[in-house]
Amino acid sequence: MSRSADFVIENGILIKYIGSGGDVAIPQGVTAIGPRAFSFCTALTDVTIPGSVRRIGDEAFFCCEALRSATVEAGVEEIGDGAFWNCRELLSASLPQSVVRIGAKAFCDCWKLSQIALPDRVTRIERMTFINCWEMKAATLPESLEAIDDEAFRFCYNLGRVRIPAGVTRIGREAFAHCSALSSIDLPARLAQIDAEAFCGCERLREVTLPESATKLGRGAFSACTGLTTAAITDAVVDFSAFSGCRSLDAFVVSPASRRYRVLDGVVFSRDGKRLIAYPPGRSRARYDIPQTASAVGDNAFAGAPVRLVFVHGGVESFSQTAASGSAEGDPYVATDNAAFISRLGKPIYLGSPEDLSNRNRRRAAEGFLFALEAGVPEMEPWTEDYIGYLRQEYGIWEKRAWRDEALLELAMDRRMLRVETARSMQRKYSAAGREEMASRLSDYIASAEE
């Protein structure tokens, strides 16, 4: 137990604790706990704060690494910024209904804090209040709440479910980022703003339904939510990078009342159906044919999508340079008969003669031809021999791939595309590796080519 000699108190303010630690009861009559009054008290295990205290100062218990419980009695109105910051052994914190404000970082880095119930008078969860509370499994939020600030619950890995009260209008940047156990989130009908990366990395989140009240959805708001399968969007969604990296997201859903969007087979289009806006980032298909009703494809529409091939019909007049950028491994090949599009496509397949293209674009289209040949794209057939003739001249474009891809190598032999000197080099390689079957096939190819 603590003694009066364990405290430095001036005018009712506890300036500094100088006791030996253990179970500490702050004297009645103290009206405030000053900034850092108990900071670095590494022997402090339990503390009781009486109702006479109105304010717990900033970082009052900062780095009290042995503190296991904090009992705050009715009467306390404010918990200052960083008040219990880095209390890594804190298991429980009982907060009375008298508390009006809980400051930024108040429980930051309280690794073992398993649950929290916020008082009914709190209107805001401030910045980083519960960041890095790794063991927190439950958080009860009051109906008085109006806003959840940036990084409020970031890295609360075990937080499984949160009900956001009806009065909340804003969820801040990274507020629930990397809450990897979060499987359900109820978004209130009055919610107007979800900031960037608010739910980034919530891997177990399965469904998201945005309220019609939402007017702003920040960049990457639900990015890397790898378990997300369906997203019901509103007109607030302008930047679809909000769902980037959602590798299970197979379909978007939009309200029939939307003035901005319509959805066809899970793909987002402009309301009139003429502009393709967003392909689901988790829909893995061999091929997607852009509907005949569409005449334009917007920015980043397919970037990173797992679809292997996008087929662009002749009625598409505009194709954004970033629609399928080719900057990511998953970005698709794009097949088109519009030569003007080839220069802006990351992985182009030109459905026409290579002679129509500049030297640079011809080389780029040759890579797409090889893919089309392997994938069996029937629309490429009329120009297959033209590309084979070109590749025989420009062997360096594709022979490096043939070294790595035996299926392509066999295709090259079947089509008589392989140069004899290259075949000899490959034959020696496979023979040295004990791959006699492939070495024999290459020997037969060489003999036939030299006849």
C-alpha positions as CSV (number, residue, x, y, z in Angstrom):
1,M,0.0,0.0,0.0
2,S,1.1,3.6,-0.6
3,R,1.8,6.2,2.0
4,S,1.4,10.0,1.8
5,A,5.2,10.3,1.7
6,D,5.2,8.4,-1.6
7,F,3.7,11.4,-3.4
8,V,4.7,15.0,-4.3
9,I,1.4,17.0,-4.2
10,E,1.1,20.7,-4.9
11,N,-2.3,22.5,-4.7
12,G,-4.1,19.3,-5.2
13,I,-2.1,18.2,-8.2
14,L,0.0,15.0,-7.9
15,I,3.3,16.1,-9.4
16,K,5.4,13.0,-8.9
17,Y,5.2,9.5,-7.4
18,I,8.3,8.6,-5.5
19,G,7.2,5.4,-3.8
20,S,8.4,1.8,-4.3
21,G,5.6,0.6,-6.5
22,G,3.3,-2.4,-6.0
23,D,-0.4,-1.7,-5.4
24,V,-0.9,2.1,-5.3
25,A,-4.0,4.0,-4.1
26,I,-3.8,7.7,-4.9
27,P,-4.8,9.8,-1.9
28,Q,-8.4,11.2,-1.7
29,G,-8.4,15.0,-2.3
30,V,-6.0,14.9,-5.3
31,T,-7.8,16.7,-8.1
32,A,-5.4,16.0,-11.0
33,I,-2.5,13.8,-11.8
34,G,0.2,15.8,-13.5
35,P,2.0,15.0,-16.8
36,R,4.4,12.0,-16.4
37,A,3.7,11.8,-12.7
38,F,4.2,8.0,-12.7
39,S,6.2,7.6,-15.9
40,F,8.8,4.9,-15.9
41,C,7.6,3.4,-12.5
42,T,8.6,-0.1,-13.6
43,A,7.6,-1.6,-10.2
44,L,4.0,-0.2,-10.3
45,T,1.6,-3.2,-10.7
46,D,-1.9,-1.9,-9.8
47,V,-3.3,1.6,-9.4
48,T,-6.6,3.0,-8.1
49,I,-7.5,6.6,-9.1
50,P,-10.1,8.2,-6.8
51,G,-13.2,10.1,-7.9
52,S,-11.7,13.4,-6.6
53,V,-9.4,13.4,-9.6
54,R,-10.8,15.2,-12.5
55,R,-7.9,14.9,-15.0
56,I,-5.2,12.3,-15.6
57,G,-2.4,14.2,-17.2
58,D,-0.6,13.5,-20.4
59,E,1.7,10.5,-20.3
60,A,0.9,10.2,-16.6
61,F,1.7,6.4,-16.5
62,F,4.0,6.3,-19.6
63,C,6.1,3.2,-19.7
64,C,4.8,1.7,-16.4
65,E,5.7,-1.7,-17.9
66,A,4.6,-3.8,-14.9
67,L,1.2,-2.1,-14.5
68,R,-1.5,-4.8,-14.8
69,S,-4.7,-3.0,-13.8
70,A,-6.0,0.5,-13.6
71,T,-9.2,1.3,-11.7
72,V,-10.6,4.7,-12.5
73,E,-13.4,5.7,-10.1
74,A,-16.5,7.8,-11.0
75,G,-15.6,11.5,-11.1
76,V,-12.7,11.4,-13.5
77,E,-13.6,13.4,-16.6
78,E,-10.4,13.4,-18.8
79,I,-7.7,10.9,-19.6
80,G,-4.8,12.8,-21.2
81,D,-2.8,12.1,-24.3
82,G,-0.6,9.0,-23.9
83,A,-1.8,8.6,-20.3
84,F,-1.2,4.8,-20.3
85,W,1.1,4.7,-23.3
86,N,3.4,1.7,-23.4
87,C,1.9,-0.1,-20.3
88,R,2.7,-3.4,-22.0
89,E,1.3,-5.6,-19.1
90,L,-1.9,-3.8,-18.7
91,L,-4.7,-6.4,-18.7
92,S,-7.7,-4.3,-17.8
93,A,-8.8,-0.7,-17.5
94,S,-12.1,0.2,-15.9
95,L,-13.4,3.6,-17.1
96,P,-16.4,5.3,-15.4
97,Q,-19.3,7.0,-17.1
98,S,-18.0,10.4,-15.9
99,V,-15.2,10.3,-18.5
100,V,-15.8,12.8,-21.4
101,R,-12.5,12.6,-23.2
102,I,-9.8,10.0,-23.8
103,G,-6.7,11.5,-25.4
104,A,-4.6,10.6,-28.3
105,K,-2.4,7.5,-27.7
106,A,-4.0,7.1,-24.3
107,F,-3.7,3.3,-24.5
108,C,-1.1,3.1,-27.3
109,D,1.1,0.0,-27.1
110,C,-0.9,-1.7,-24.3
111,W,-0.2,-5.0,-25.9
112,K,-2.2,-7.2,-23.4
113,L,-5.3,-5.0,-23.0
114,S,-8.0,-7.5,-24.1
115,Q,-11.1,-5.4,-24.0
116,I,-12.4,-1.9,-23.5
117,A,-15.8,-0.4,-22.9
118,L,-15.9,3.4,-23.6
119,P,-18.1,5.6,-21.4
120,D,-21.4,7.0,-22.8
121,R,-20.2,10.6,-22.9
122,V,-17.2,10.1,-25.2
123,T,-17.8,11.6,-28.6
124,R,-14.5,10.9,-30.3
125,I,-11.8,8.2,-30.3
126,E,-8.7,10.3,-30.9
127,R,-5.7,9.5,-33.0
128,M,-3.8,6.3,-32.2
129,T,-5.8,5.8,-28.9
130,F,-5.6,2.0,-29.1
131,I,-2.9,1.4,-31.7
132,N,-0.9,-1.8,-31.1
133,C,-3.3,-3.2,-28.6
134,W,-2.5,-6.6,-30.1
135,E,-4.6,-8.7,-27.7
136,M,-7.8,-6.6,-27.8
137,K,-10.7,-8.9,-28.7
138,A,-13.6,-6.6,-28.0
139,A,-14.3,-2.9,-28.0
140,T,-17.7,-1.5,-26.9
141,L,-18.3,1.9,-28.5
142,P,-20.9,4.3,-27.0
143,E,-23.9,5.7,-28.9
144,S,-22.5,9.2,-28.2
145,L,-19.6,8.6,-30.5
146,E,-19.3,10.8,-33.6
147,A,-15.9,10.2,-35.0
148,I,-13.1,7.6,-35.0
149,D,-9.7,9.3,-35.7
150,D,-6.7,8.2,-37.6
151,E,-5.0,4.9,-36.6
152,A,-7.4,4.6,-33.6
153,F,-7.4,0.7,-33.6
154,R,-4.5,0.1,-36.0
155,F,-2.7,-3.3,-35.4
156,C,-5.4,-4.6,-33.1
157,Y,-4.8,-8.0,-34.6
158,N,-7.4,-9.9,-32.5
159,L,-10.3,-7.5,-32.7
160,G,-13.0,-9.7,-34.2
161,R,-16.1,-7.6,-34.5
162,V,-17.0,-3.9,-34.1
163,R,-20.3,-2.2,-34.1
164,I,-19.9,1.4,-35.2
165,P,-22.6,3.5,-33.5
166,A,-25.3,5.2,-35.5
167,G,-24.0,8.7,-34.8
168,V,-20.5,8.2,-36.3
169,T,-20.0,10.3,-39.5
170,R,-16.2,9.8,-40.0
171,I,-13.8,6.9,-39.8
172,G,-10.2,8.2,-40.1
173,R,-7.1,7.1,-42.0
174,E,-6.0,3.6,-41.1
175,A,-8.5,3.6,-38.2
176,F,-8.8,-0.2,-38.3
177,A,-5.9,-1.0,-40.6
178,H,-4.4,-4.5,-40.1
179,C,-7.1,-5.7,-37.7
180,S,-6.6,-9.1,-39.3
181,A,-9.2,-10.9,-37.2
182,L,-12.0,-8.4,-38.0
183,S,-14.7,-10.5,-39.8
184,S,-17.7,-8.2,-39.5
185,I,-18.1,-4.4,-39.5
186,D,-21.5,-2.6,-39.2
187,L,-21.3,0.7,-41.0
188,P,-23.9,3.2,-39.8
189,A,-26.5,4.9,-42.0
190,R,-25.2,8.4,-41.3
191,L,-21.5,7.6,-42.1
192,A,-20.3,10.2,-44.6
193,Q,-16.5,9.7,-44.8
194,I,-14.1,6.7,-44.7
195,D,-10.5,7.9,-45.1
196,A,-7.6,6.3,-46.8
197,E,-6.7,2.7,-45.8
198,A,-9.2,2.8,-43.0
199,F,-9.7,-1.0,-43.2
200,C,-6.5,-1.9,-45.1
201,G,-5.3,-5.4,-44.4
202,C,-8.5,-6.7,-42.6
203,E,-7.9,-10.1,-44.0
204,R,-11.0,-11.9,-42.6
205,L,-13.6,-9.2,-43.7
206,R,-16.0,-11.0,-46.1
207,E,-18.6,-8.4,-47.1
208,V,-18.8,-4.6,-47.2
209,T,-21.9,-2.6,-47.7
210,L,-21.4,1.2,-47.9
211,P,-24.3,3.3,-46.7
212,E,-26.0,5.7,-49.1
213,S,-24.9,8.6,-46.8
214,A,-21.2,8.0,-47.7
215,T,-19.8,10.9,-49.8
216,K,-16.1,10.1,-49.6
217,L,-14.2,6.8,-49.7
218,G,-10.4,7.3,-49.4
219,R,-7.7,5.7,-51.5
220,G,-7.0,2.1,-50.4
221,A,-9.8,2.2,-47.8
222,F,-10.3,-1.6,-48.1
223,S,-7.1,-2.5,-49.8
224,A,-5.5,-5.9,-49.2
225,C,-8.7,-7.2,-47.5
226,T,-7.9,-10.5,-49.0
227,G,-11.0,-12.3,-47.7
228,L,-13.4,-9.8,-49.1
229,T,-15.7,-11.4,-51.7
230,T,-18.5,-8.8,-52.3
231,A,-18.5,-5.0,-52.1
232,A,-21.8,-3.1,-52.3
233,I,-20.7,0.4,-53.4
234,T,-22.3,3.8,-53.6
235,D,-21.7,6.9,-55.8
236,A,-19.1,7.9,-53.1
237,V,-16.6,5.5,-54.7
238,V,-14.6,7.5,-57.2
239,D,-11.2,5.8,-56.9
240,F,-11.5,2.0,-57.1
241,S,-8.0,1.6,-55.7
242,A,-10.0,1.5,-52.5
243,F,-10.3,-2.2,-53.2
244,S,-6.8,-2.9,-54.6
245,G,-5.3,-6.2,-53.5
246,C,-8.7,-7.7,-52.6
247,R,-7.8,-10.9,-54.3
248,S,-11.0,-12.7,-53.4
249,L,-13.3,-9.8,-54.5
250,D,-15.3,-11.5,-57.3
251,A,-18.1,-9.0,-57.9
252,F,-19.2,-5.5,-57.2
253,V,-22.8,-4.7,-56.3
254,V,-24.4,-1.3,-56.8
255,S,-27.8,0.2,-55.9
256,P,-30.3,0.5,-58.8
257,A,-30.8,4.1,-57.6
258,S,-27.2,5.0,-58.4
259,R,-26.8,8.0,-60.6
260,R,-23.2,7.2,-61.4
261,Y,-22.8,3.4,-61.9
262,R,-24.4,0.2,-63.1
263,V,-23.0,-3.3,-62.7
264,L,-23.0,-6.0,-65.5
265,D,-21.9,-9.4,-64.3
266,G,-20.1,-7.9,-61.3
267,V,-18.2,-5.4,-63.4
268,V,-18.7,-1.7,-62.8
269,F,-19.7,0.6,-65.8
270,S,-20.9,4.1,-66.1
271,R,-24.7,4.5,-65.6
272,D,-25.2,4.5,-69.4
273,G,-23.1,1.4,-69.8
274,K,-20.7,3.1,-72.2
275,R,-17.6,3.3,-70.0
276,L,-16.0,0.3,-68.3
277,I,-14.8,1.6,-64.9
278,A,-13.7,-1.3,-62.6
279,Y,-13.2,-5.1,-63.1
280,P,-13.3,-7.0,-59.8
281,P,-9.7,-7.4,-58.5
282,G,-10.3,-11.0,-57.4
283,R,-12.1,-12.4,-60.4
284,S,-9.8,-14.9,-62.1
285,R,-10.9,-15.8,-65.6
286,A,-9.1,-16.9,-68.7
287,R,-10.8,-14.2,-70.8
288,Y,-13.1,-11.3,-70.5
289,D,-14.8,-9.8,-73.6
290,I,-15.8,-6.2,-73.2
291,P,-19.5,-5.8,-73.9
292,Q,-20.5,-4.4,-77.3
293,T,-22.4,-1.6,-75.5
294,A,-19.1,-0.1,-74.1
295,S,-17.1,2.4,-76.1
296,A,-14.5,3.4,-73.5
297,V,-12.3,1.8,-70.8
298,G,-11.2,4.0,-67.9
299,D,-8.1,4.5,-65.8
300,N,-6.9,1.4,-63.9
301,A,-9.9,-0.6,-64.9
302,F,-8.0,-3.9,-65.1
303,A,-4.7,-3.0,-63.4
304,G,-3.6,-6.0,-61.3
305,A,-6.7,-8.0,-62.2
306,P,-6.2,-11.8,-62.4
307,V,-8.0,-12.2,-65.7
308,R,-5.5,-13.4,-68.3
309,L,-6.9,-11.8,-71.4
310,V,-9.1,-8.9,-72.2
311,F,-10.7,-8.8,-75.6
312,V,-11.5,-5.3,-77.0
313,H,-14.1,-5.2,-79.8
314,G,-13.9,-2.8,-82.6
315,G,-16.5,-0.4,-81.2
316,V,-14.2,0.7,-78.3
317,E,-12.9,4.1,-79.2
318,S,-11.0,5.0,-76.0
319,F,-8.7,2.8,-73.9
320,S,-6.9,4.5,-71.0
321,Q,-3.1,4.1,-70.9
322,T,-3.4,2.9,-67.3
323,A,-6.4,0.6,-67.9
324,A,-4.2,-2.5,-67.9
325,S,-0.8,-1.0,-67.3
326,G,1.3,-4.2,-67.4
327,S,3.2,-3.0,-64.3
328,A,2.0,-5.9,-62.1
329,E,2.5,-9.6,-62.7
330,G,-1.3,-10.2,-62.7
331,D,-2.1,-7.5,-65.3
332,P,-3.8,-9.0,-68.3
333,Y,-2.9,-9.2,-72.0
334,V,-5.2,-7.0,-74.1
335,A,-6.3,-8.1,-77.6
336,T,-7.4,-5.4,-80.0
337,D,-7.5,-4.8,-83.7
338,N,-7.0,-1.1,-83.1
339,A,-3.3,-0.3,-83.9
340,A,-3.6,3.1,-82.2
341,F,-4.1,1.3,-78.8
342,I,-0.9,-0.8,-79.0
343,S,1.5,1.9,-77.8
344,R,-0.5,2.5,-74.6
345,L,-1.0,-1.2,-73.6
346,G,1.3,-2.9,-71.1
347,K,0.8,-6.4,-72.7
348,P,-0.7,-5.9,-76.1
349,I,-2.0,-8.5,-78.6
350,Y,-2.5,-7.0,-82.0
351,L,-5.2,-8.8,-84.1
352,G,-3.7,-7.7,-87.3
353,S,-0.5,-7.9,-89.4
354,P,2.7,-6.9,-87.6
355,E,3.5,-4.9,-90.7
356,D,0.9,-2.4,-89.6
357,L,3.0,-1.4,-86.5
358,S,6.1,0.5,-85.9
359,N,9.3,-1.5,-85.1
360,R,8.9,-0.8,-81.3
361,N,5.3,-1.7,-81.2
362,R,5.9,-4.8,-83.4
363,R,8.4,-6.1,-80.9
364,R,5.9,-5.5,-78.0
365,A,3.1,-7.2,-79.9
366,A,5.3,-10.2,-80.6
367,E,5.3,-11.0,-76.9
368,G,1.5,-10.9,-77.0
369,F,1.4,-13.1,-80.0
370,L,3.4,-15.8,-78.2
371,F,0.9,-15.7,-75.4
372,A,-2.0,-15.9,-77.8
373,L,-0.4,-18.9,-79.5
374,E,0.0,-20.7,-76.2
375,A,-3.4,-19.7,-75.0
376,G,-5.2,-20.6,-78.2
377,V,-6.8,-17.3,-79.1
378,P,-8.8,-18.1,-82.3
379,E,-9.0,-14.5,-83.4
380,M,-5.2,-14.6,-83.9
381,E,-5.2,-17.3,-86.5
382,P,-5.4,-15.1,-89.7
383,W,-2.1,-13.5,-88.7
384,T,-0.2,-16.4,-87.2
385,E,2.0,-17.0,-90.2
386,D,2.8,-13.3,-90.4
387,Y,4.0,-13.3,-86.8
388,I,6.0,-16.5,-87.2
389,G,7.8,-15.0,-90.2
390,Y,8.6,-11.9,-88.2
391,L,9.8,-13.9,-85.2
392,R,12.2,-16.0,-87.4
393,Q,13.9,-12.7,-88.3
394,E,13.7,-11.2,-84.8
395,Y,14.6,-14.4,-82.9
396,G,15.9,-12.6,-79.9
397,I,12.5,-11.5,-78.8
398,W,11.2,-14.9,-78.0
399,E,14.0,-17.4,-77.8
400,K,14.9,-16.2,-74.3
401,R,11.4,-17.3,-73.3
402,A,11.8,-20.6,-75.0
403,W,14.8,-21.4,-72.8
404,R,12.6,-21.0,-69.8
405,D,9.4,-22.5,-71.1
406,E,9.4,-26.0,-72.5
407,A,5.8,-25.8,-73.7
408,L,6.9,-22.8,-75.8
409,L,10.0,-24.6,-77.0
410,E,7.9,-27.5,-78.2
411,L,5.6,-25.0,-79.9
412,A,8.6,-23.4,-81.6
413,M,9.8,-26.8,-82.9
414,D,6.3,-27.7,-84.2
415,R,6.0,-24.4,-86.0
416,R,9.6,-24.6,-87.4
417,M,10.5,-21.3,-85.6
418,L,13.7,-22.4,-83.9
419,R,17.0,-21.4,-85.4
420,V,19.4,-24.3,-85.9
421,E,22.2,-22.8,-83.8
422,T,19.8,-22.2,-81.0
423,A,18.5,-25.7,-81.2
424,R,22.1,-27.1,-81.0
425,S,22.8,-25.0,-77.9
426,M,19.6,-26.3,-76.2
427,Q,20.4,-29.9,-77.2
428,R,23.7,-29.7,-75.4
429,K,22.1,-28.2,-72.4
430,Y,19.4,-30.9,-72.1
431,S,21.8,-33.7,-72.8
432,A,24.1,-32.4,-70.0
433,A,21.2,-32.3,-67.6
434,G,20.2,-35.9,-68.4
435,R,17.0,-34.9,-70.2
436,E,17.5,-37.4,-73.0
437,E,13.9,-37.2,-74.4
438,M,14.1,-33.5,-75.0
439,A,17.7,-33.7,-76.2
440,S,16.6,-36.4,-78.7
441,R,13.7,-34.2,-80.0
442,L,16.1,-31.3,-80.5
443,S,18.5,-33.6,-82.4
444,D,15.7,-34.7,-84.7
445,Y,14.7,-31.0,-85.3
446,I,18.3,-30.1,-86.2
447,A,18.5,-33.0,-88.7
448,S,15.3,-32.1,-90.3
449,A,16.2,-28.4,-90.6
450,E,19.5,-29.2,-92.2
451,E,18.0,-31.5,-94.9
